[in-house]
């Protein structure tokens, strides 16, 4: 391993410039990127594909939804009976709609929008504050403060936590009240279909780690009653259709991959500890140690 360079006062200006550059670079990039890749693998809608992208930066949430090979899905939505469904409660009766309560007026659209933005605003402010403190902590290294290197380390760890824990948590909390992914789901083929319209369903999922994020692979399949003749629906609900029968053509399978990652530029912050090692700061001195040799911190 190469020996650590000797400290030099000029290193301080270089470290501060690099820290400020990386902070601005990260600040203007996307902080969270979520992608959804889905495809109908069997049934009438196949081989329709869905590609969704959600990118969140310092100002806004950008959503892009692309549907490929959509002809089969459009035909599927036209020919299926959207009113076909089965009860979802144990009593075998569908839940009655709730009565409107005039004494509790629904919140206005502006109020709902403010509530939806609240968590993401908190997350954005925490990240911006952490980046400012990180730059200021490097500027503090130019002074003779005794514990300045500990302050810098704490600021660096706080920035990592803000990006990797606080902001993603605020994003998930924002989704709980309705947000970007709700809009994505609304634009996803099949999102308007009632789940009670499918019987004999099977689903599976698997979560894995990816660089700076998580990936969820999910499969879903079942028999769509909207594709079954009304007189045959009771039989389909009671038992799985025989392979090759007319009712068996109502089988539909869908595969999807959901991936959520921190912005690809955020890993550039990991350069800072390496820079600290290659460009060490000089140790603080007391007035009586004016002629003592410089030591690295």
C-alpha positions in Angstrom: 0.0 0.0 0.0 1.3 3.4 -0.9 2.3 5.6 2.0 0.0 8.4 3.0 1.1 11.8 1.6 2.4 14.5 4.0 -0.2 17.1 4.9 -0.1 20.4 3.1 -2.1 23.6 3.6 -3.0 23.7 -0.1 -4.9 20.4 0.3 -7.5 22.3 2.3 -8.6 24.4 -0.7 -8.6 21.4 -3.0 -10.7 19.4 -0.6 -13.2 22.2 -0.1 -13.5 22.7 -3.9 -14.1 19.0 -4.6 -16.6 18.7 -1.7 -18.6 21.7 -3.0 -18.5 20.3 -6.6 -19.7 16.9 -5.5 -22.5 18.4 -3.3 -23.8 20.5 -6.2 -23.4 17.5 -8.6 -25.5 15.3 -6.3 -28.0 18.1 -5.5 -29.0 18.7 -9.2 -29.3 14.9 -10.0 -32.1 12.5 -9.4 -32.2 11.3 -5.8 -34.5 8.3 -6.2 -35.3 6.3 -9.3 -38.1 3.7 -9.4 -38.8 1.5 -12.4 -41.5 -1.0 -13.2 -41.1 -3.5 -16.0 -44.2 -5.6 -16.6 -45.5 -8.0 -19.2 -48.5 -10.2 -19.8 -47.0 -13.6 -20.5 -50.2 -15.6 -21.1 -53.8 -14.9 -22.0 -55.7 -12.4 -24.2 -53.6 -9.4 -23.2 -50.2 -11.0 -24.0 -47.7 -9.9 -25.1 -48.4 -6.4 -23.9 -45.5 -4.8 -22.0 -45.5 -1.9 -19.5 -42.5 0.3 -18.8 -42.8 2.9 -16.1 -40.2 5.3 -14.7 -40.4 7.6 -11.7 -37.5 9.9 -11.0 -37.5 12.3 -8.0 -35.1 15.2 -7.7 -34.8 18.4 -5.6 -37.9 20.0 -7.3 -40.3 17.5 -8.7 -41.4 13.9 -9.4 -41.2 13.0 -13.0 -43.3 10.1 -14.3 -43.0 8.3 -17.7 -45.2 5.4 -18.7 -44.8 3.5 -22.0 -47.0 0.7 -23.3 -45.6 -1.6 -26.0 -47.5 -4.2 -28.1 -50.7 -2.7 -26.8 -53.1 -4.0 -29.5 -53.8 -7.2 -27.7 -54.5 -5.4 -24.5 -56.9 -3.0 -26.2 -58.8 -5.9 -27.7 -58.9 -7.6 -24.3 -60.4 -4.5 -22.6 -63.1 -4.3 -25.3 -64.2 -8.0 -25.3 -64.1 -8.6 -21.5 -67.2 -8.0 -19.3 -66.2 -5.4 -16.7 -69.1 -6.2 -14.5 -68.1 -9.8 -13.9 -67.0 -10.3 -10.3 -67.4 -12.5 -7.2 -68.0 -11.6 -3.5 -64.8 -11.0 -1.5 -66.2 -11.3 2.0 -66.9 -14.5 3.9 -70.6 -14.1 3.9 -70.7 -14.5 0.1 -72.3 -11.0 -0.3 -70.6 -8.0 -1.8 -70.0 -5.2 0.6 -72.6 -2.4 0.4 -71.3 1.0 -0.5 -70.8 3.3 2.3 -73.2 6.1 2.8 -72.0 9.6 2.3 -71.5 11.6 5.5 -72.5 15.1 4.8 -71.2 16.2 8.2 -67.6 15.4 7.1 -67.0 17.2 3.8 -64.2 15.8 1.6 -61.0 17.8 1.7 -60.4 20.1 -1.2 -58.0 19.3 -4.0 -55.5 21.9 -2.8 -55.6 20.4 0.7 -54.9 16.9 -0.6 -52.1 18.1 -2.8 -50.5 19.9 0.2 -50.8 16.7 2.3 -49.2 14.6 -0.5 -46.3 17.0 -0.9 -45.6 17.3 2.9 -43.5 14.2 3.4 -41.4 14.7 0.2 -40.8 18.3 1.2 -39.5 17.1 4.6 -37.2 14.7 2.9 -35.9 17.2 0.4 -35.2 19.7 3.1 -33.3 17.1 5.1 -31.1 16.3 2.1 -30.4 19.9 1.3 -29.5 20.7 4.9 -27.2 17.7 5.1 -25.4 18.8 1.9 -24.9 22.3 3.2 -23.6 21.0 6.5 -21.2 18.7 4.6 -19.6 21.6 2.7 -19.4 23.7 5.9 -17.7 20.9 7.7 -15.0 20.8 5.1 -14.6 24.6 5.3 -14.2 24.1 9.1 -11.2 22.0 8.3 -9.4 25.2 7.3 -9.6 26.4 10.9 -7.7 25.3 14.0 -10.7 23.9 15.7 -9.7 20.8 17.8 -12.6 18.5 17.0 -13.1 19.6 13.4 -12.3 16.2 11.8 -14.9 14.6 14.0 -17.5 17.2 12.9 -16.6 16.4 9.2 -17.0 12.7 9.7 -20.4 13.2 11.4 -21.5 15.5 8.6 -20.6 12.9 6.0 -22.4 10.1 7.8 -25.5 12.4 8.3 -25.5 13.0 4.5 -25.4 9.3 3.8 -28.3 8.7 6.2 -30.3 11.5 4.8 -30.0 10.1 1.3 -30.3 6.3 2.1 -32.8 6.3 5.0 -34.6 9.6 5.6 -35.5 10.5 2.0 -36.6 7.0 0.9 -38.7 6.8 4.1 -40.3 10.1 3.4 -41.0 8.9 -0.2 -42.7 5.7 1.1 -44.8 7.7 3.6 -45.8 10.0 0.8 -47.0 7.0 -1.2 -49.2 6.0 1.7 -51.2 9.2 1.2 -51.3 9.0 -2.6 -48.5 10.1 -4.8 -46.3 9.4 -7.8 -46.7 5.6 -7.8 -50.4 5.9 -7.4 -50.4 7.9 -10.7 -48.1 5.3 -12.2 -50.4 2.5 -11.1 -53.4 4.3 -12.6 -51.7 4.4 -16.0 -50.7 0.8 -15.9 -52.7 -1.6 -18.0 -55.0 -3.7 -15.9 -54.9 -1.3 -13.0 -58.7 -0.6 -13.5 -59.6 -4.2 -13.2 -61.2 -5.3 -10.0 -59.2 -8.1 -8.3 -62.5 -9.9 -7.4 -62.9 -10.5 -11.2 -60.1 -13.1 -11.0 -60.5 -16.5 -9.4 -58.0 -19.4 -8.7 -55.2 -16.8 -8.5 -51.6 -17.5 -7.7 -49.0 -14.9 -6.8 -45.4 -15.0 -5.8 -42.7 -12.4 -5.1 -39.0 -12.3 -4.4 -37.0 -9.4 -3.0 -33.3 -8.9 -3.7 -30.6 -6.3 -3.2 -29.2 -4.3 -6.1 -26.6 -1.5 -6.1 -28.0 1.3 -3.9 -31.5 -0.2 -3.8 -34.0 -3.0 -3.8 -35.6 -5.1 -6.5 -39.0 -6.9 -6.2 -39.9 -9.6 -8.8 -43.6 -10.6 -8.7 -45.7 -13.0 -10.7 -49.5 -13.0 -10.8 -52.0 -15.3 -12.6 -55.6 -16.3 -12.5 -58.8 -16.8 -14.5 -60.6 -13.6 -15.5 -64.4 -14.0 -15.1 -64.9 -11.2 -17.6 -63.8 -13.5 -20.3 -66.1 -16.3 -19.2 -69.7 -16.7 -20.5 -72.2 -15.7 -17.8 -73.8 -19.1 -17.6 -70.4 -20.7 -17.0 -69.0 -18.4 -14.3 -70.4 -20.3 -11.4 -68.6 -23.5 -12.6 -65.4 -21.6 -13.1 -65.6 -20.1 -9.6 -66.2 -23.6 -8.1 -63.4 -25.4 -10.0 -60.4 -24.7 -12.3 -61.4 -25.1 -15.9 -60.3 -28.1 -17.8 -57.2 -27.6 -20.0 -58.2 -26.9 -23.6 -61.7 -26.0 -22.7 -63.3 -22.7 -23.8 -63.3 -21.3 -20.2 -59.6 -22.2 -19.9 -58.8 -19.4 -22.4 -59.7 -16.9 -19.6 -56.4 -17.6 -17.9 -54.1 -14.6 -17.7 -50.5 -14.3 -16.3 -48.5 -11.2 -15.6 -44.9 -10.8 -14.6 -43.3 -7.6 -13.2 -40.1 -6.3 -11.8 -40.1 -3.3 -9.5 -36.8 -1.6 -8.7 -36.2 1.3 -6.5 -32.7 2.8 -6.3 -30.9 5.9 -5.0 -29.8 8.2 -7.8 -26.8 6.8 -9.7 -24.8 10.0 -9.0 -25.0 9.6 -5.2 -22.2 7.1 -5.0 -19.8 9.9 -6.0 -20.0 11.0 -2.4 -18.0 7.9 -1.5 -15.0 9.6 -3.1 -14.7 11.9 -0.1 -13.1 9.5 2.4 -10.5 8.5 -0.2 -9.8 12.2 -0.7 -9.4 12.7 3.0 -6.7 10.0 3.1 -4.8 11.2 0.0 -5.0 14.9 1.0 -4.7 14.9 4.8 -5.4 18.0 6.9 -2.8 19.5 9.1 -3.3 19.1 12.9 -4.3 22.2 14.9 -1.5 23.9 16.8 -1.2 25.8 20.0 0.7 29.1 20.0 3.6 27.5 21.9 3.9 24.8 19.1 4.4 27.4 16.3 7.7 25.8 15.1 6.5 22.1 15.6 6.3 19.9 12.5 2.9 19.5 10.9 1.0 16.3 11.6 -1.8 14.8 9.6 -5.3 14.2 11.0 
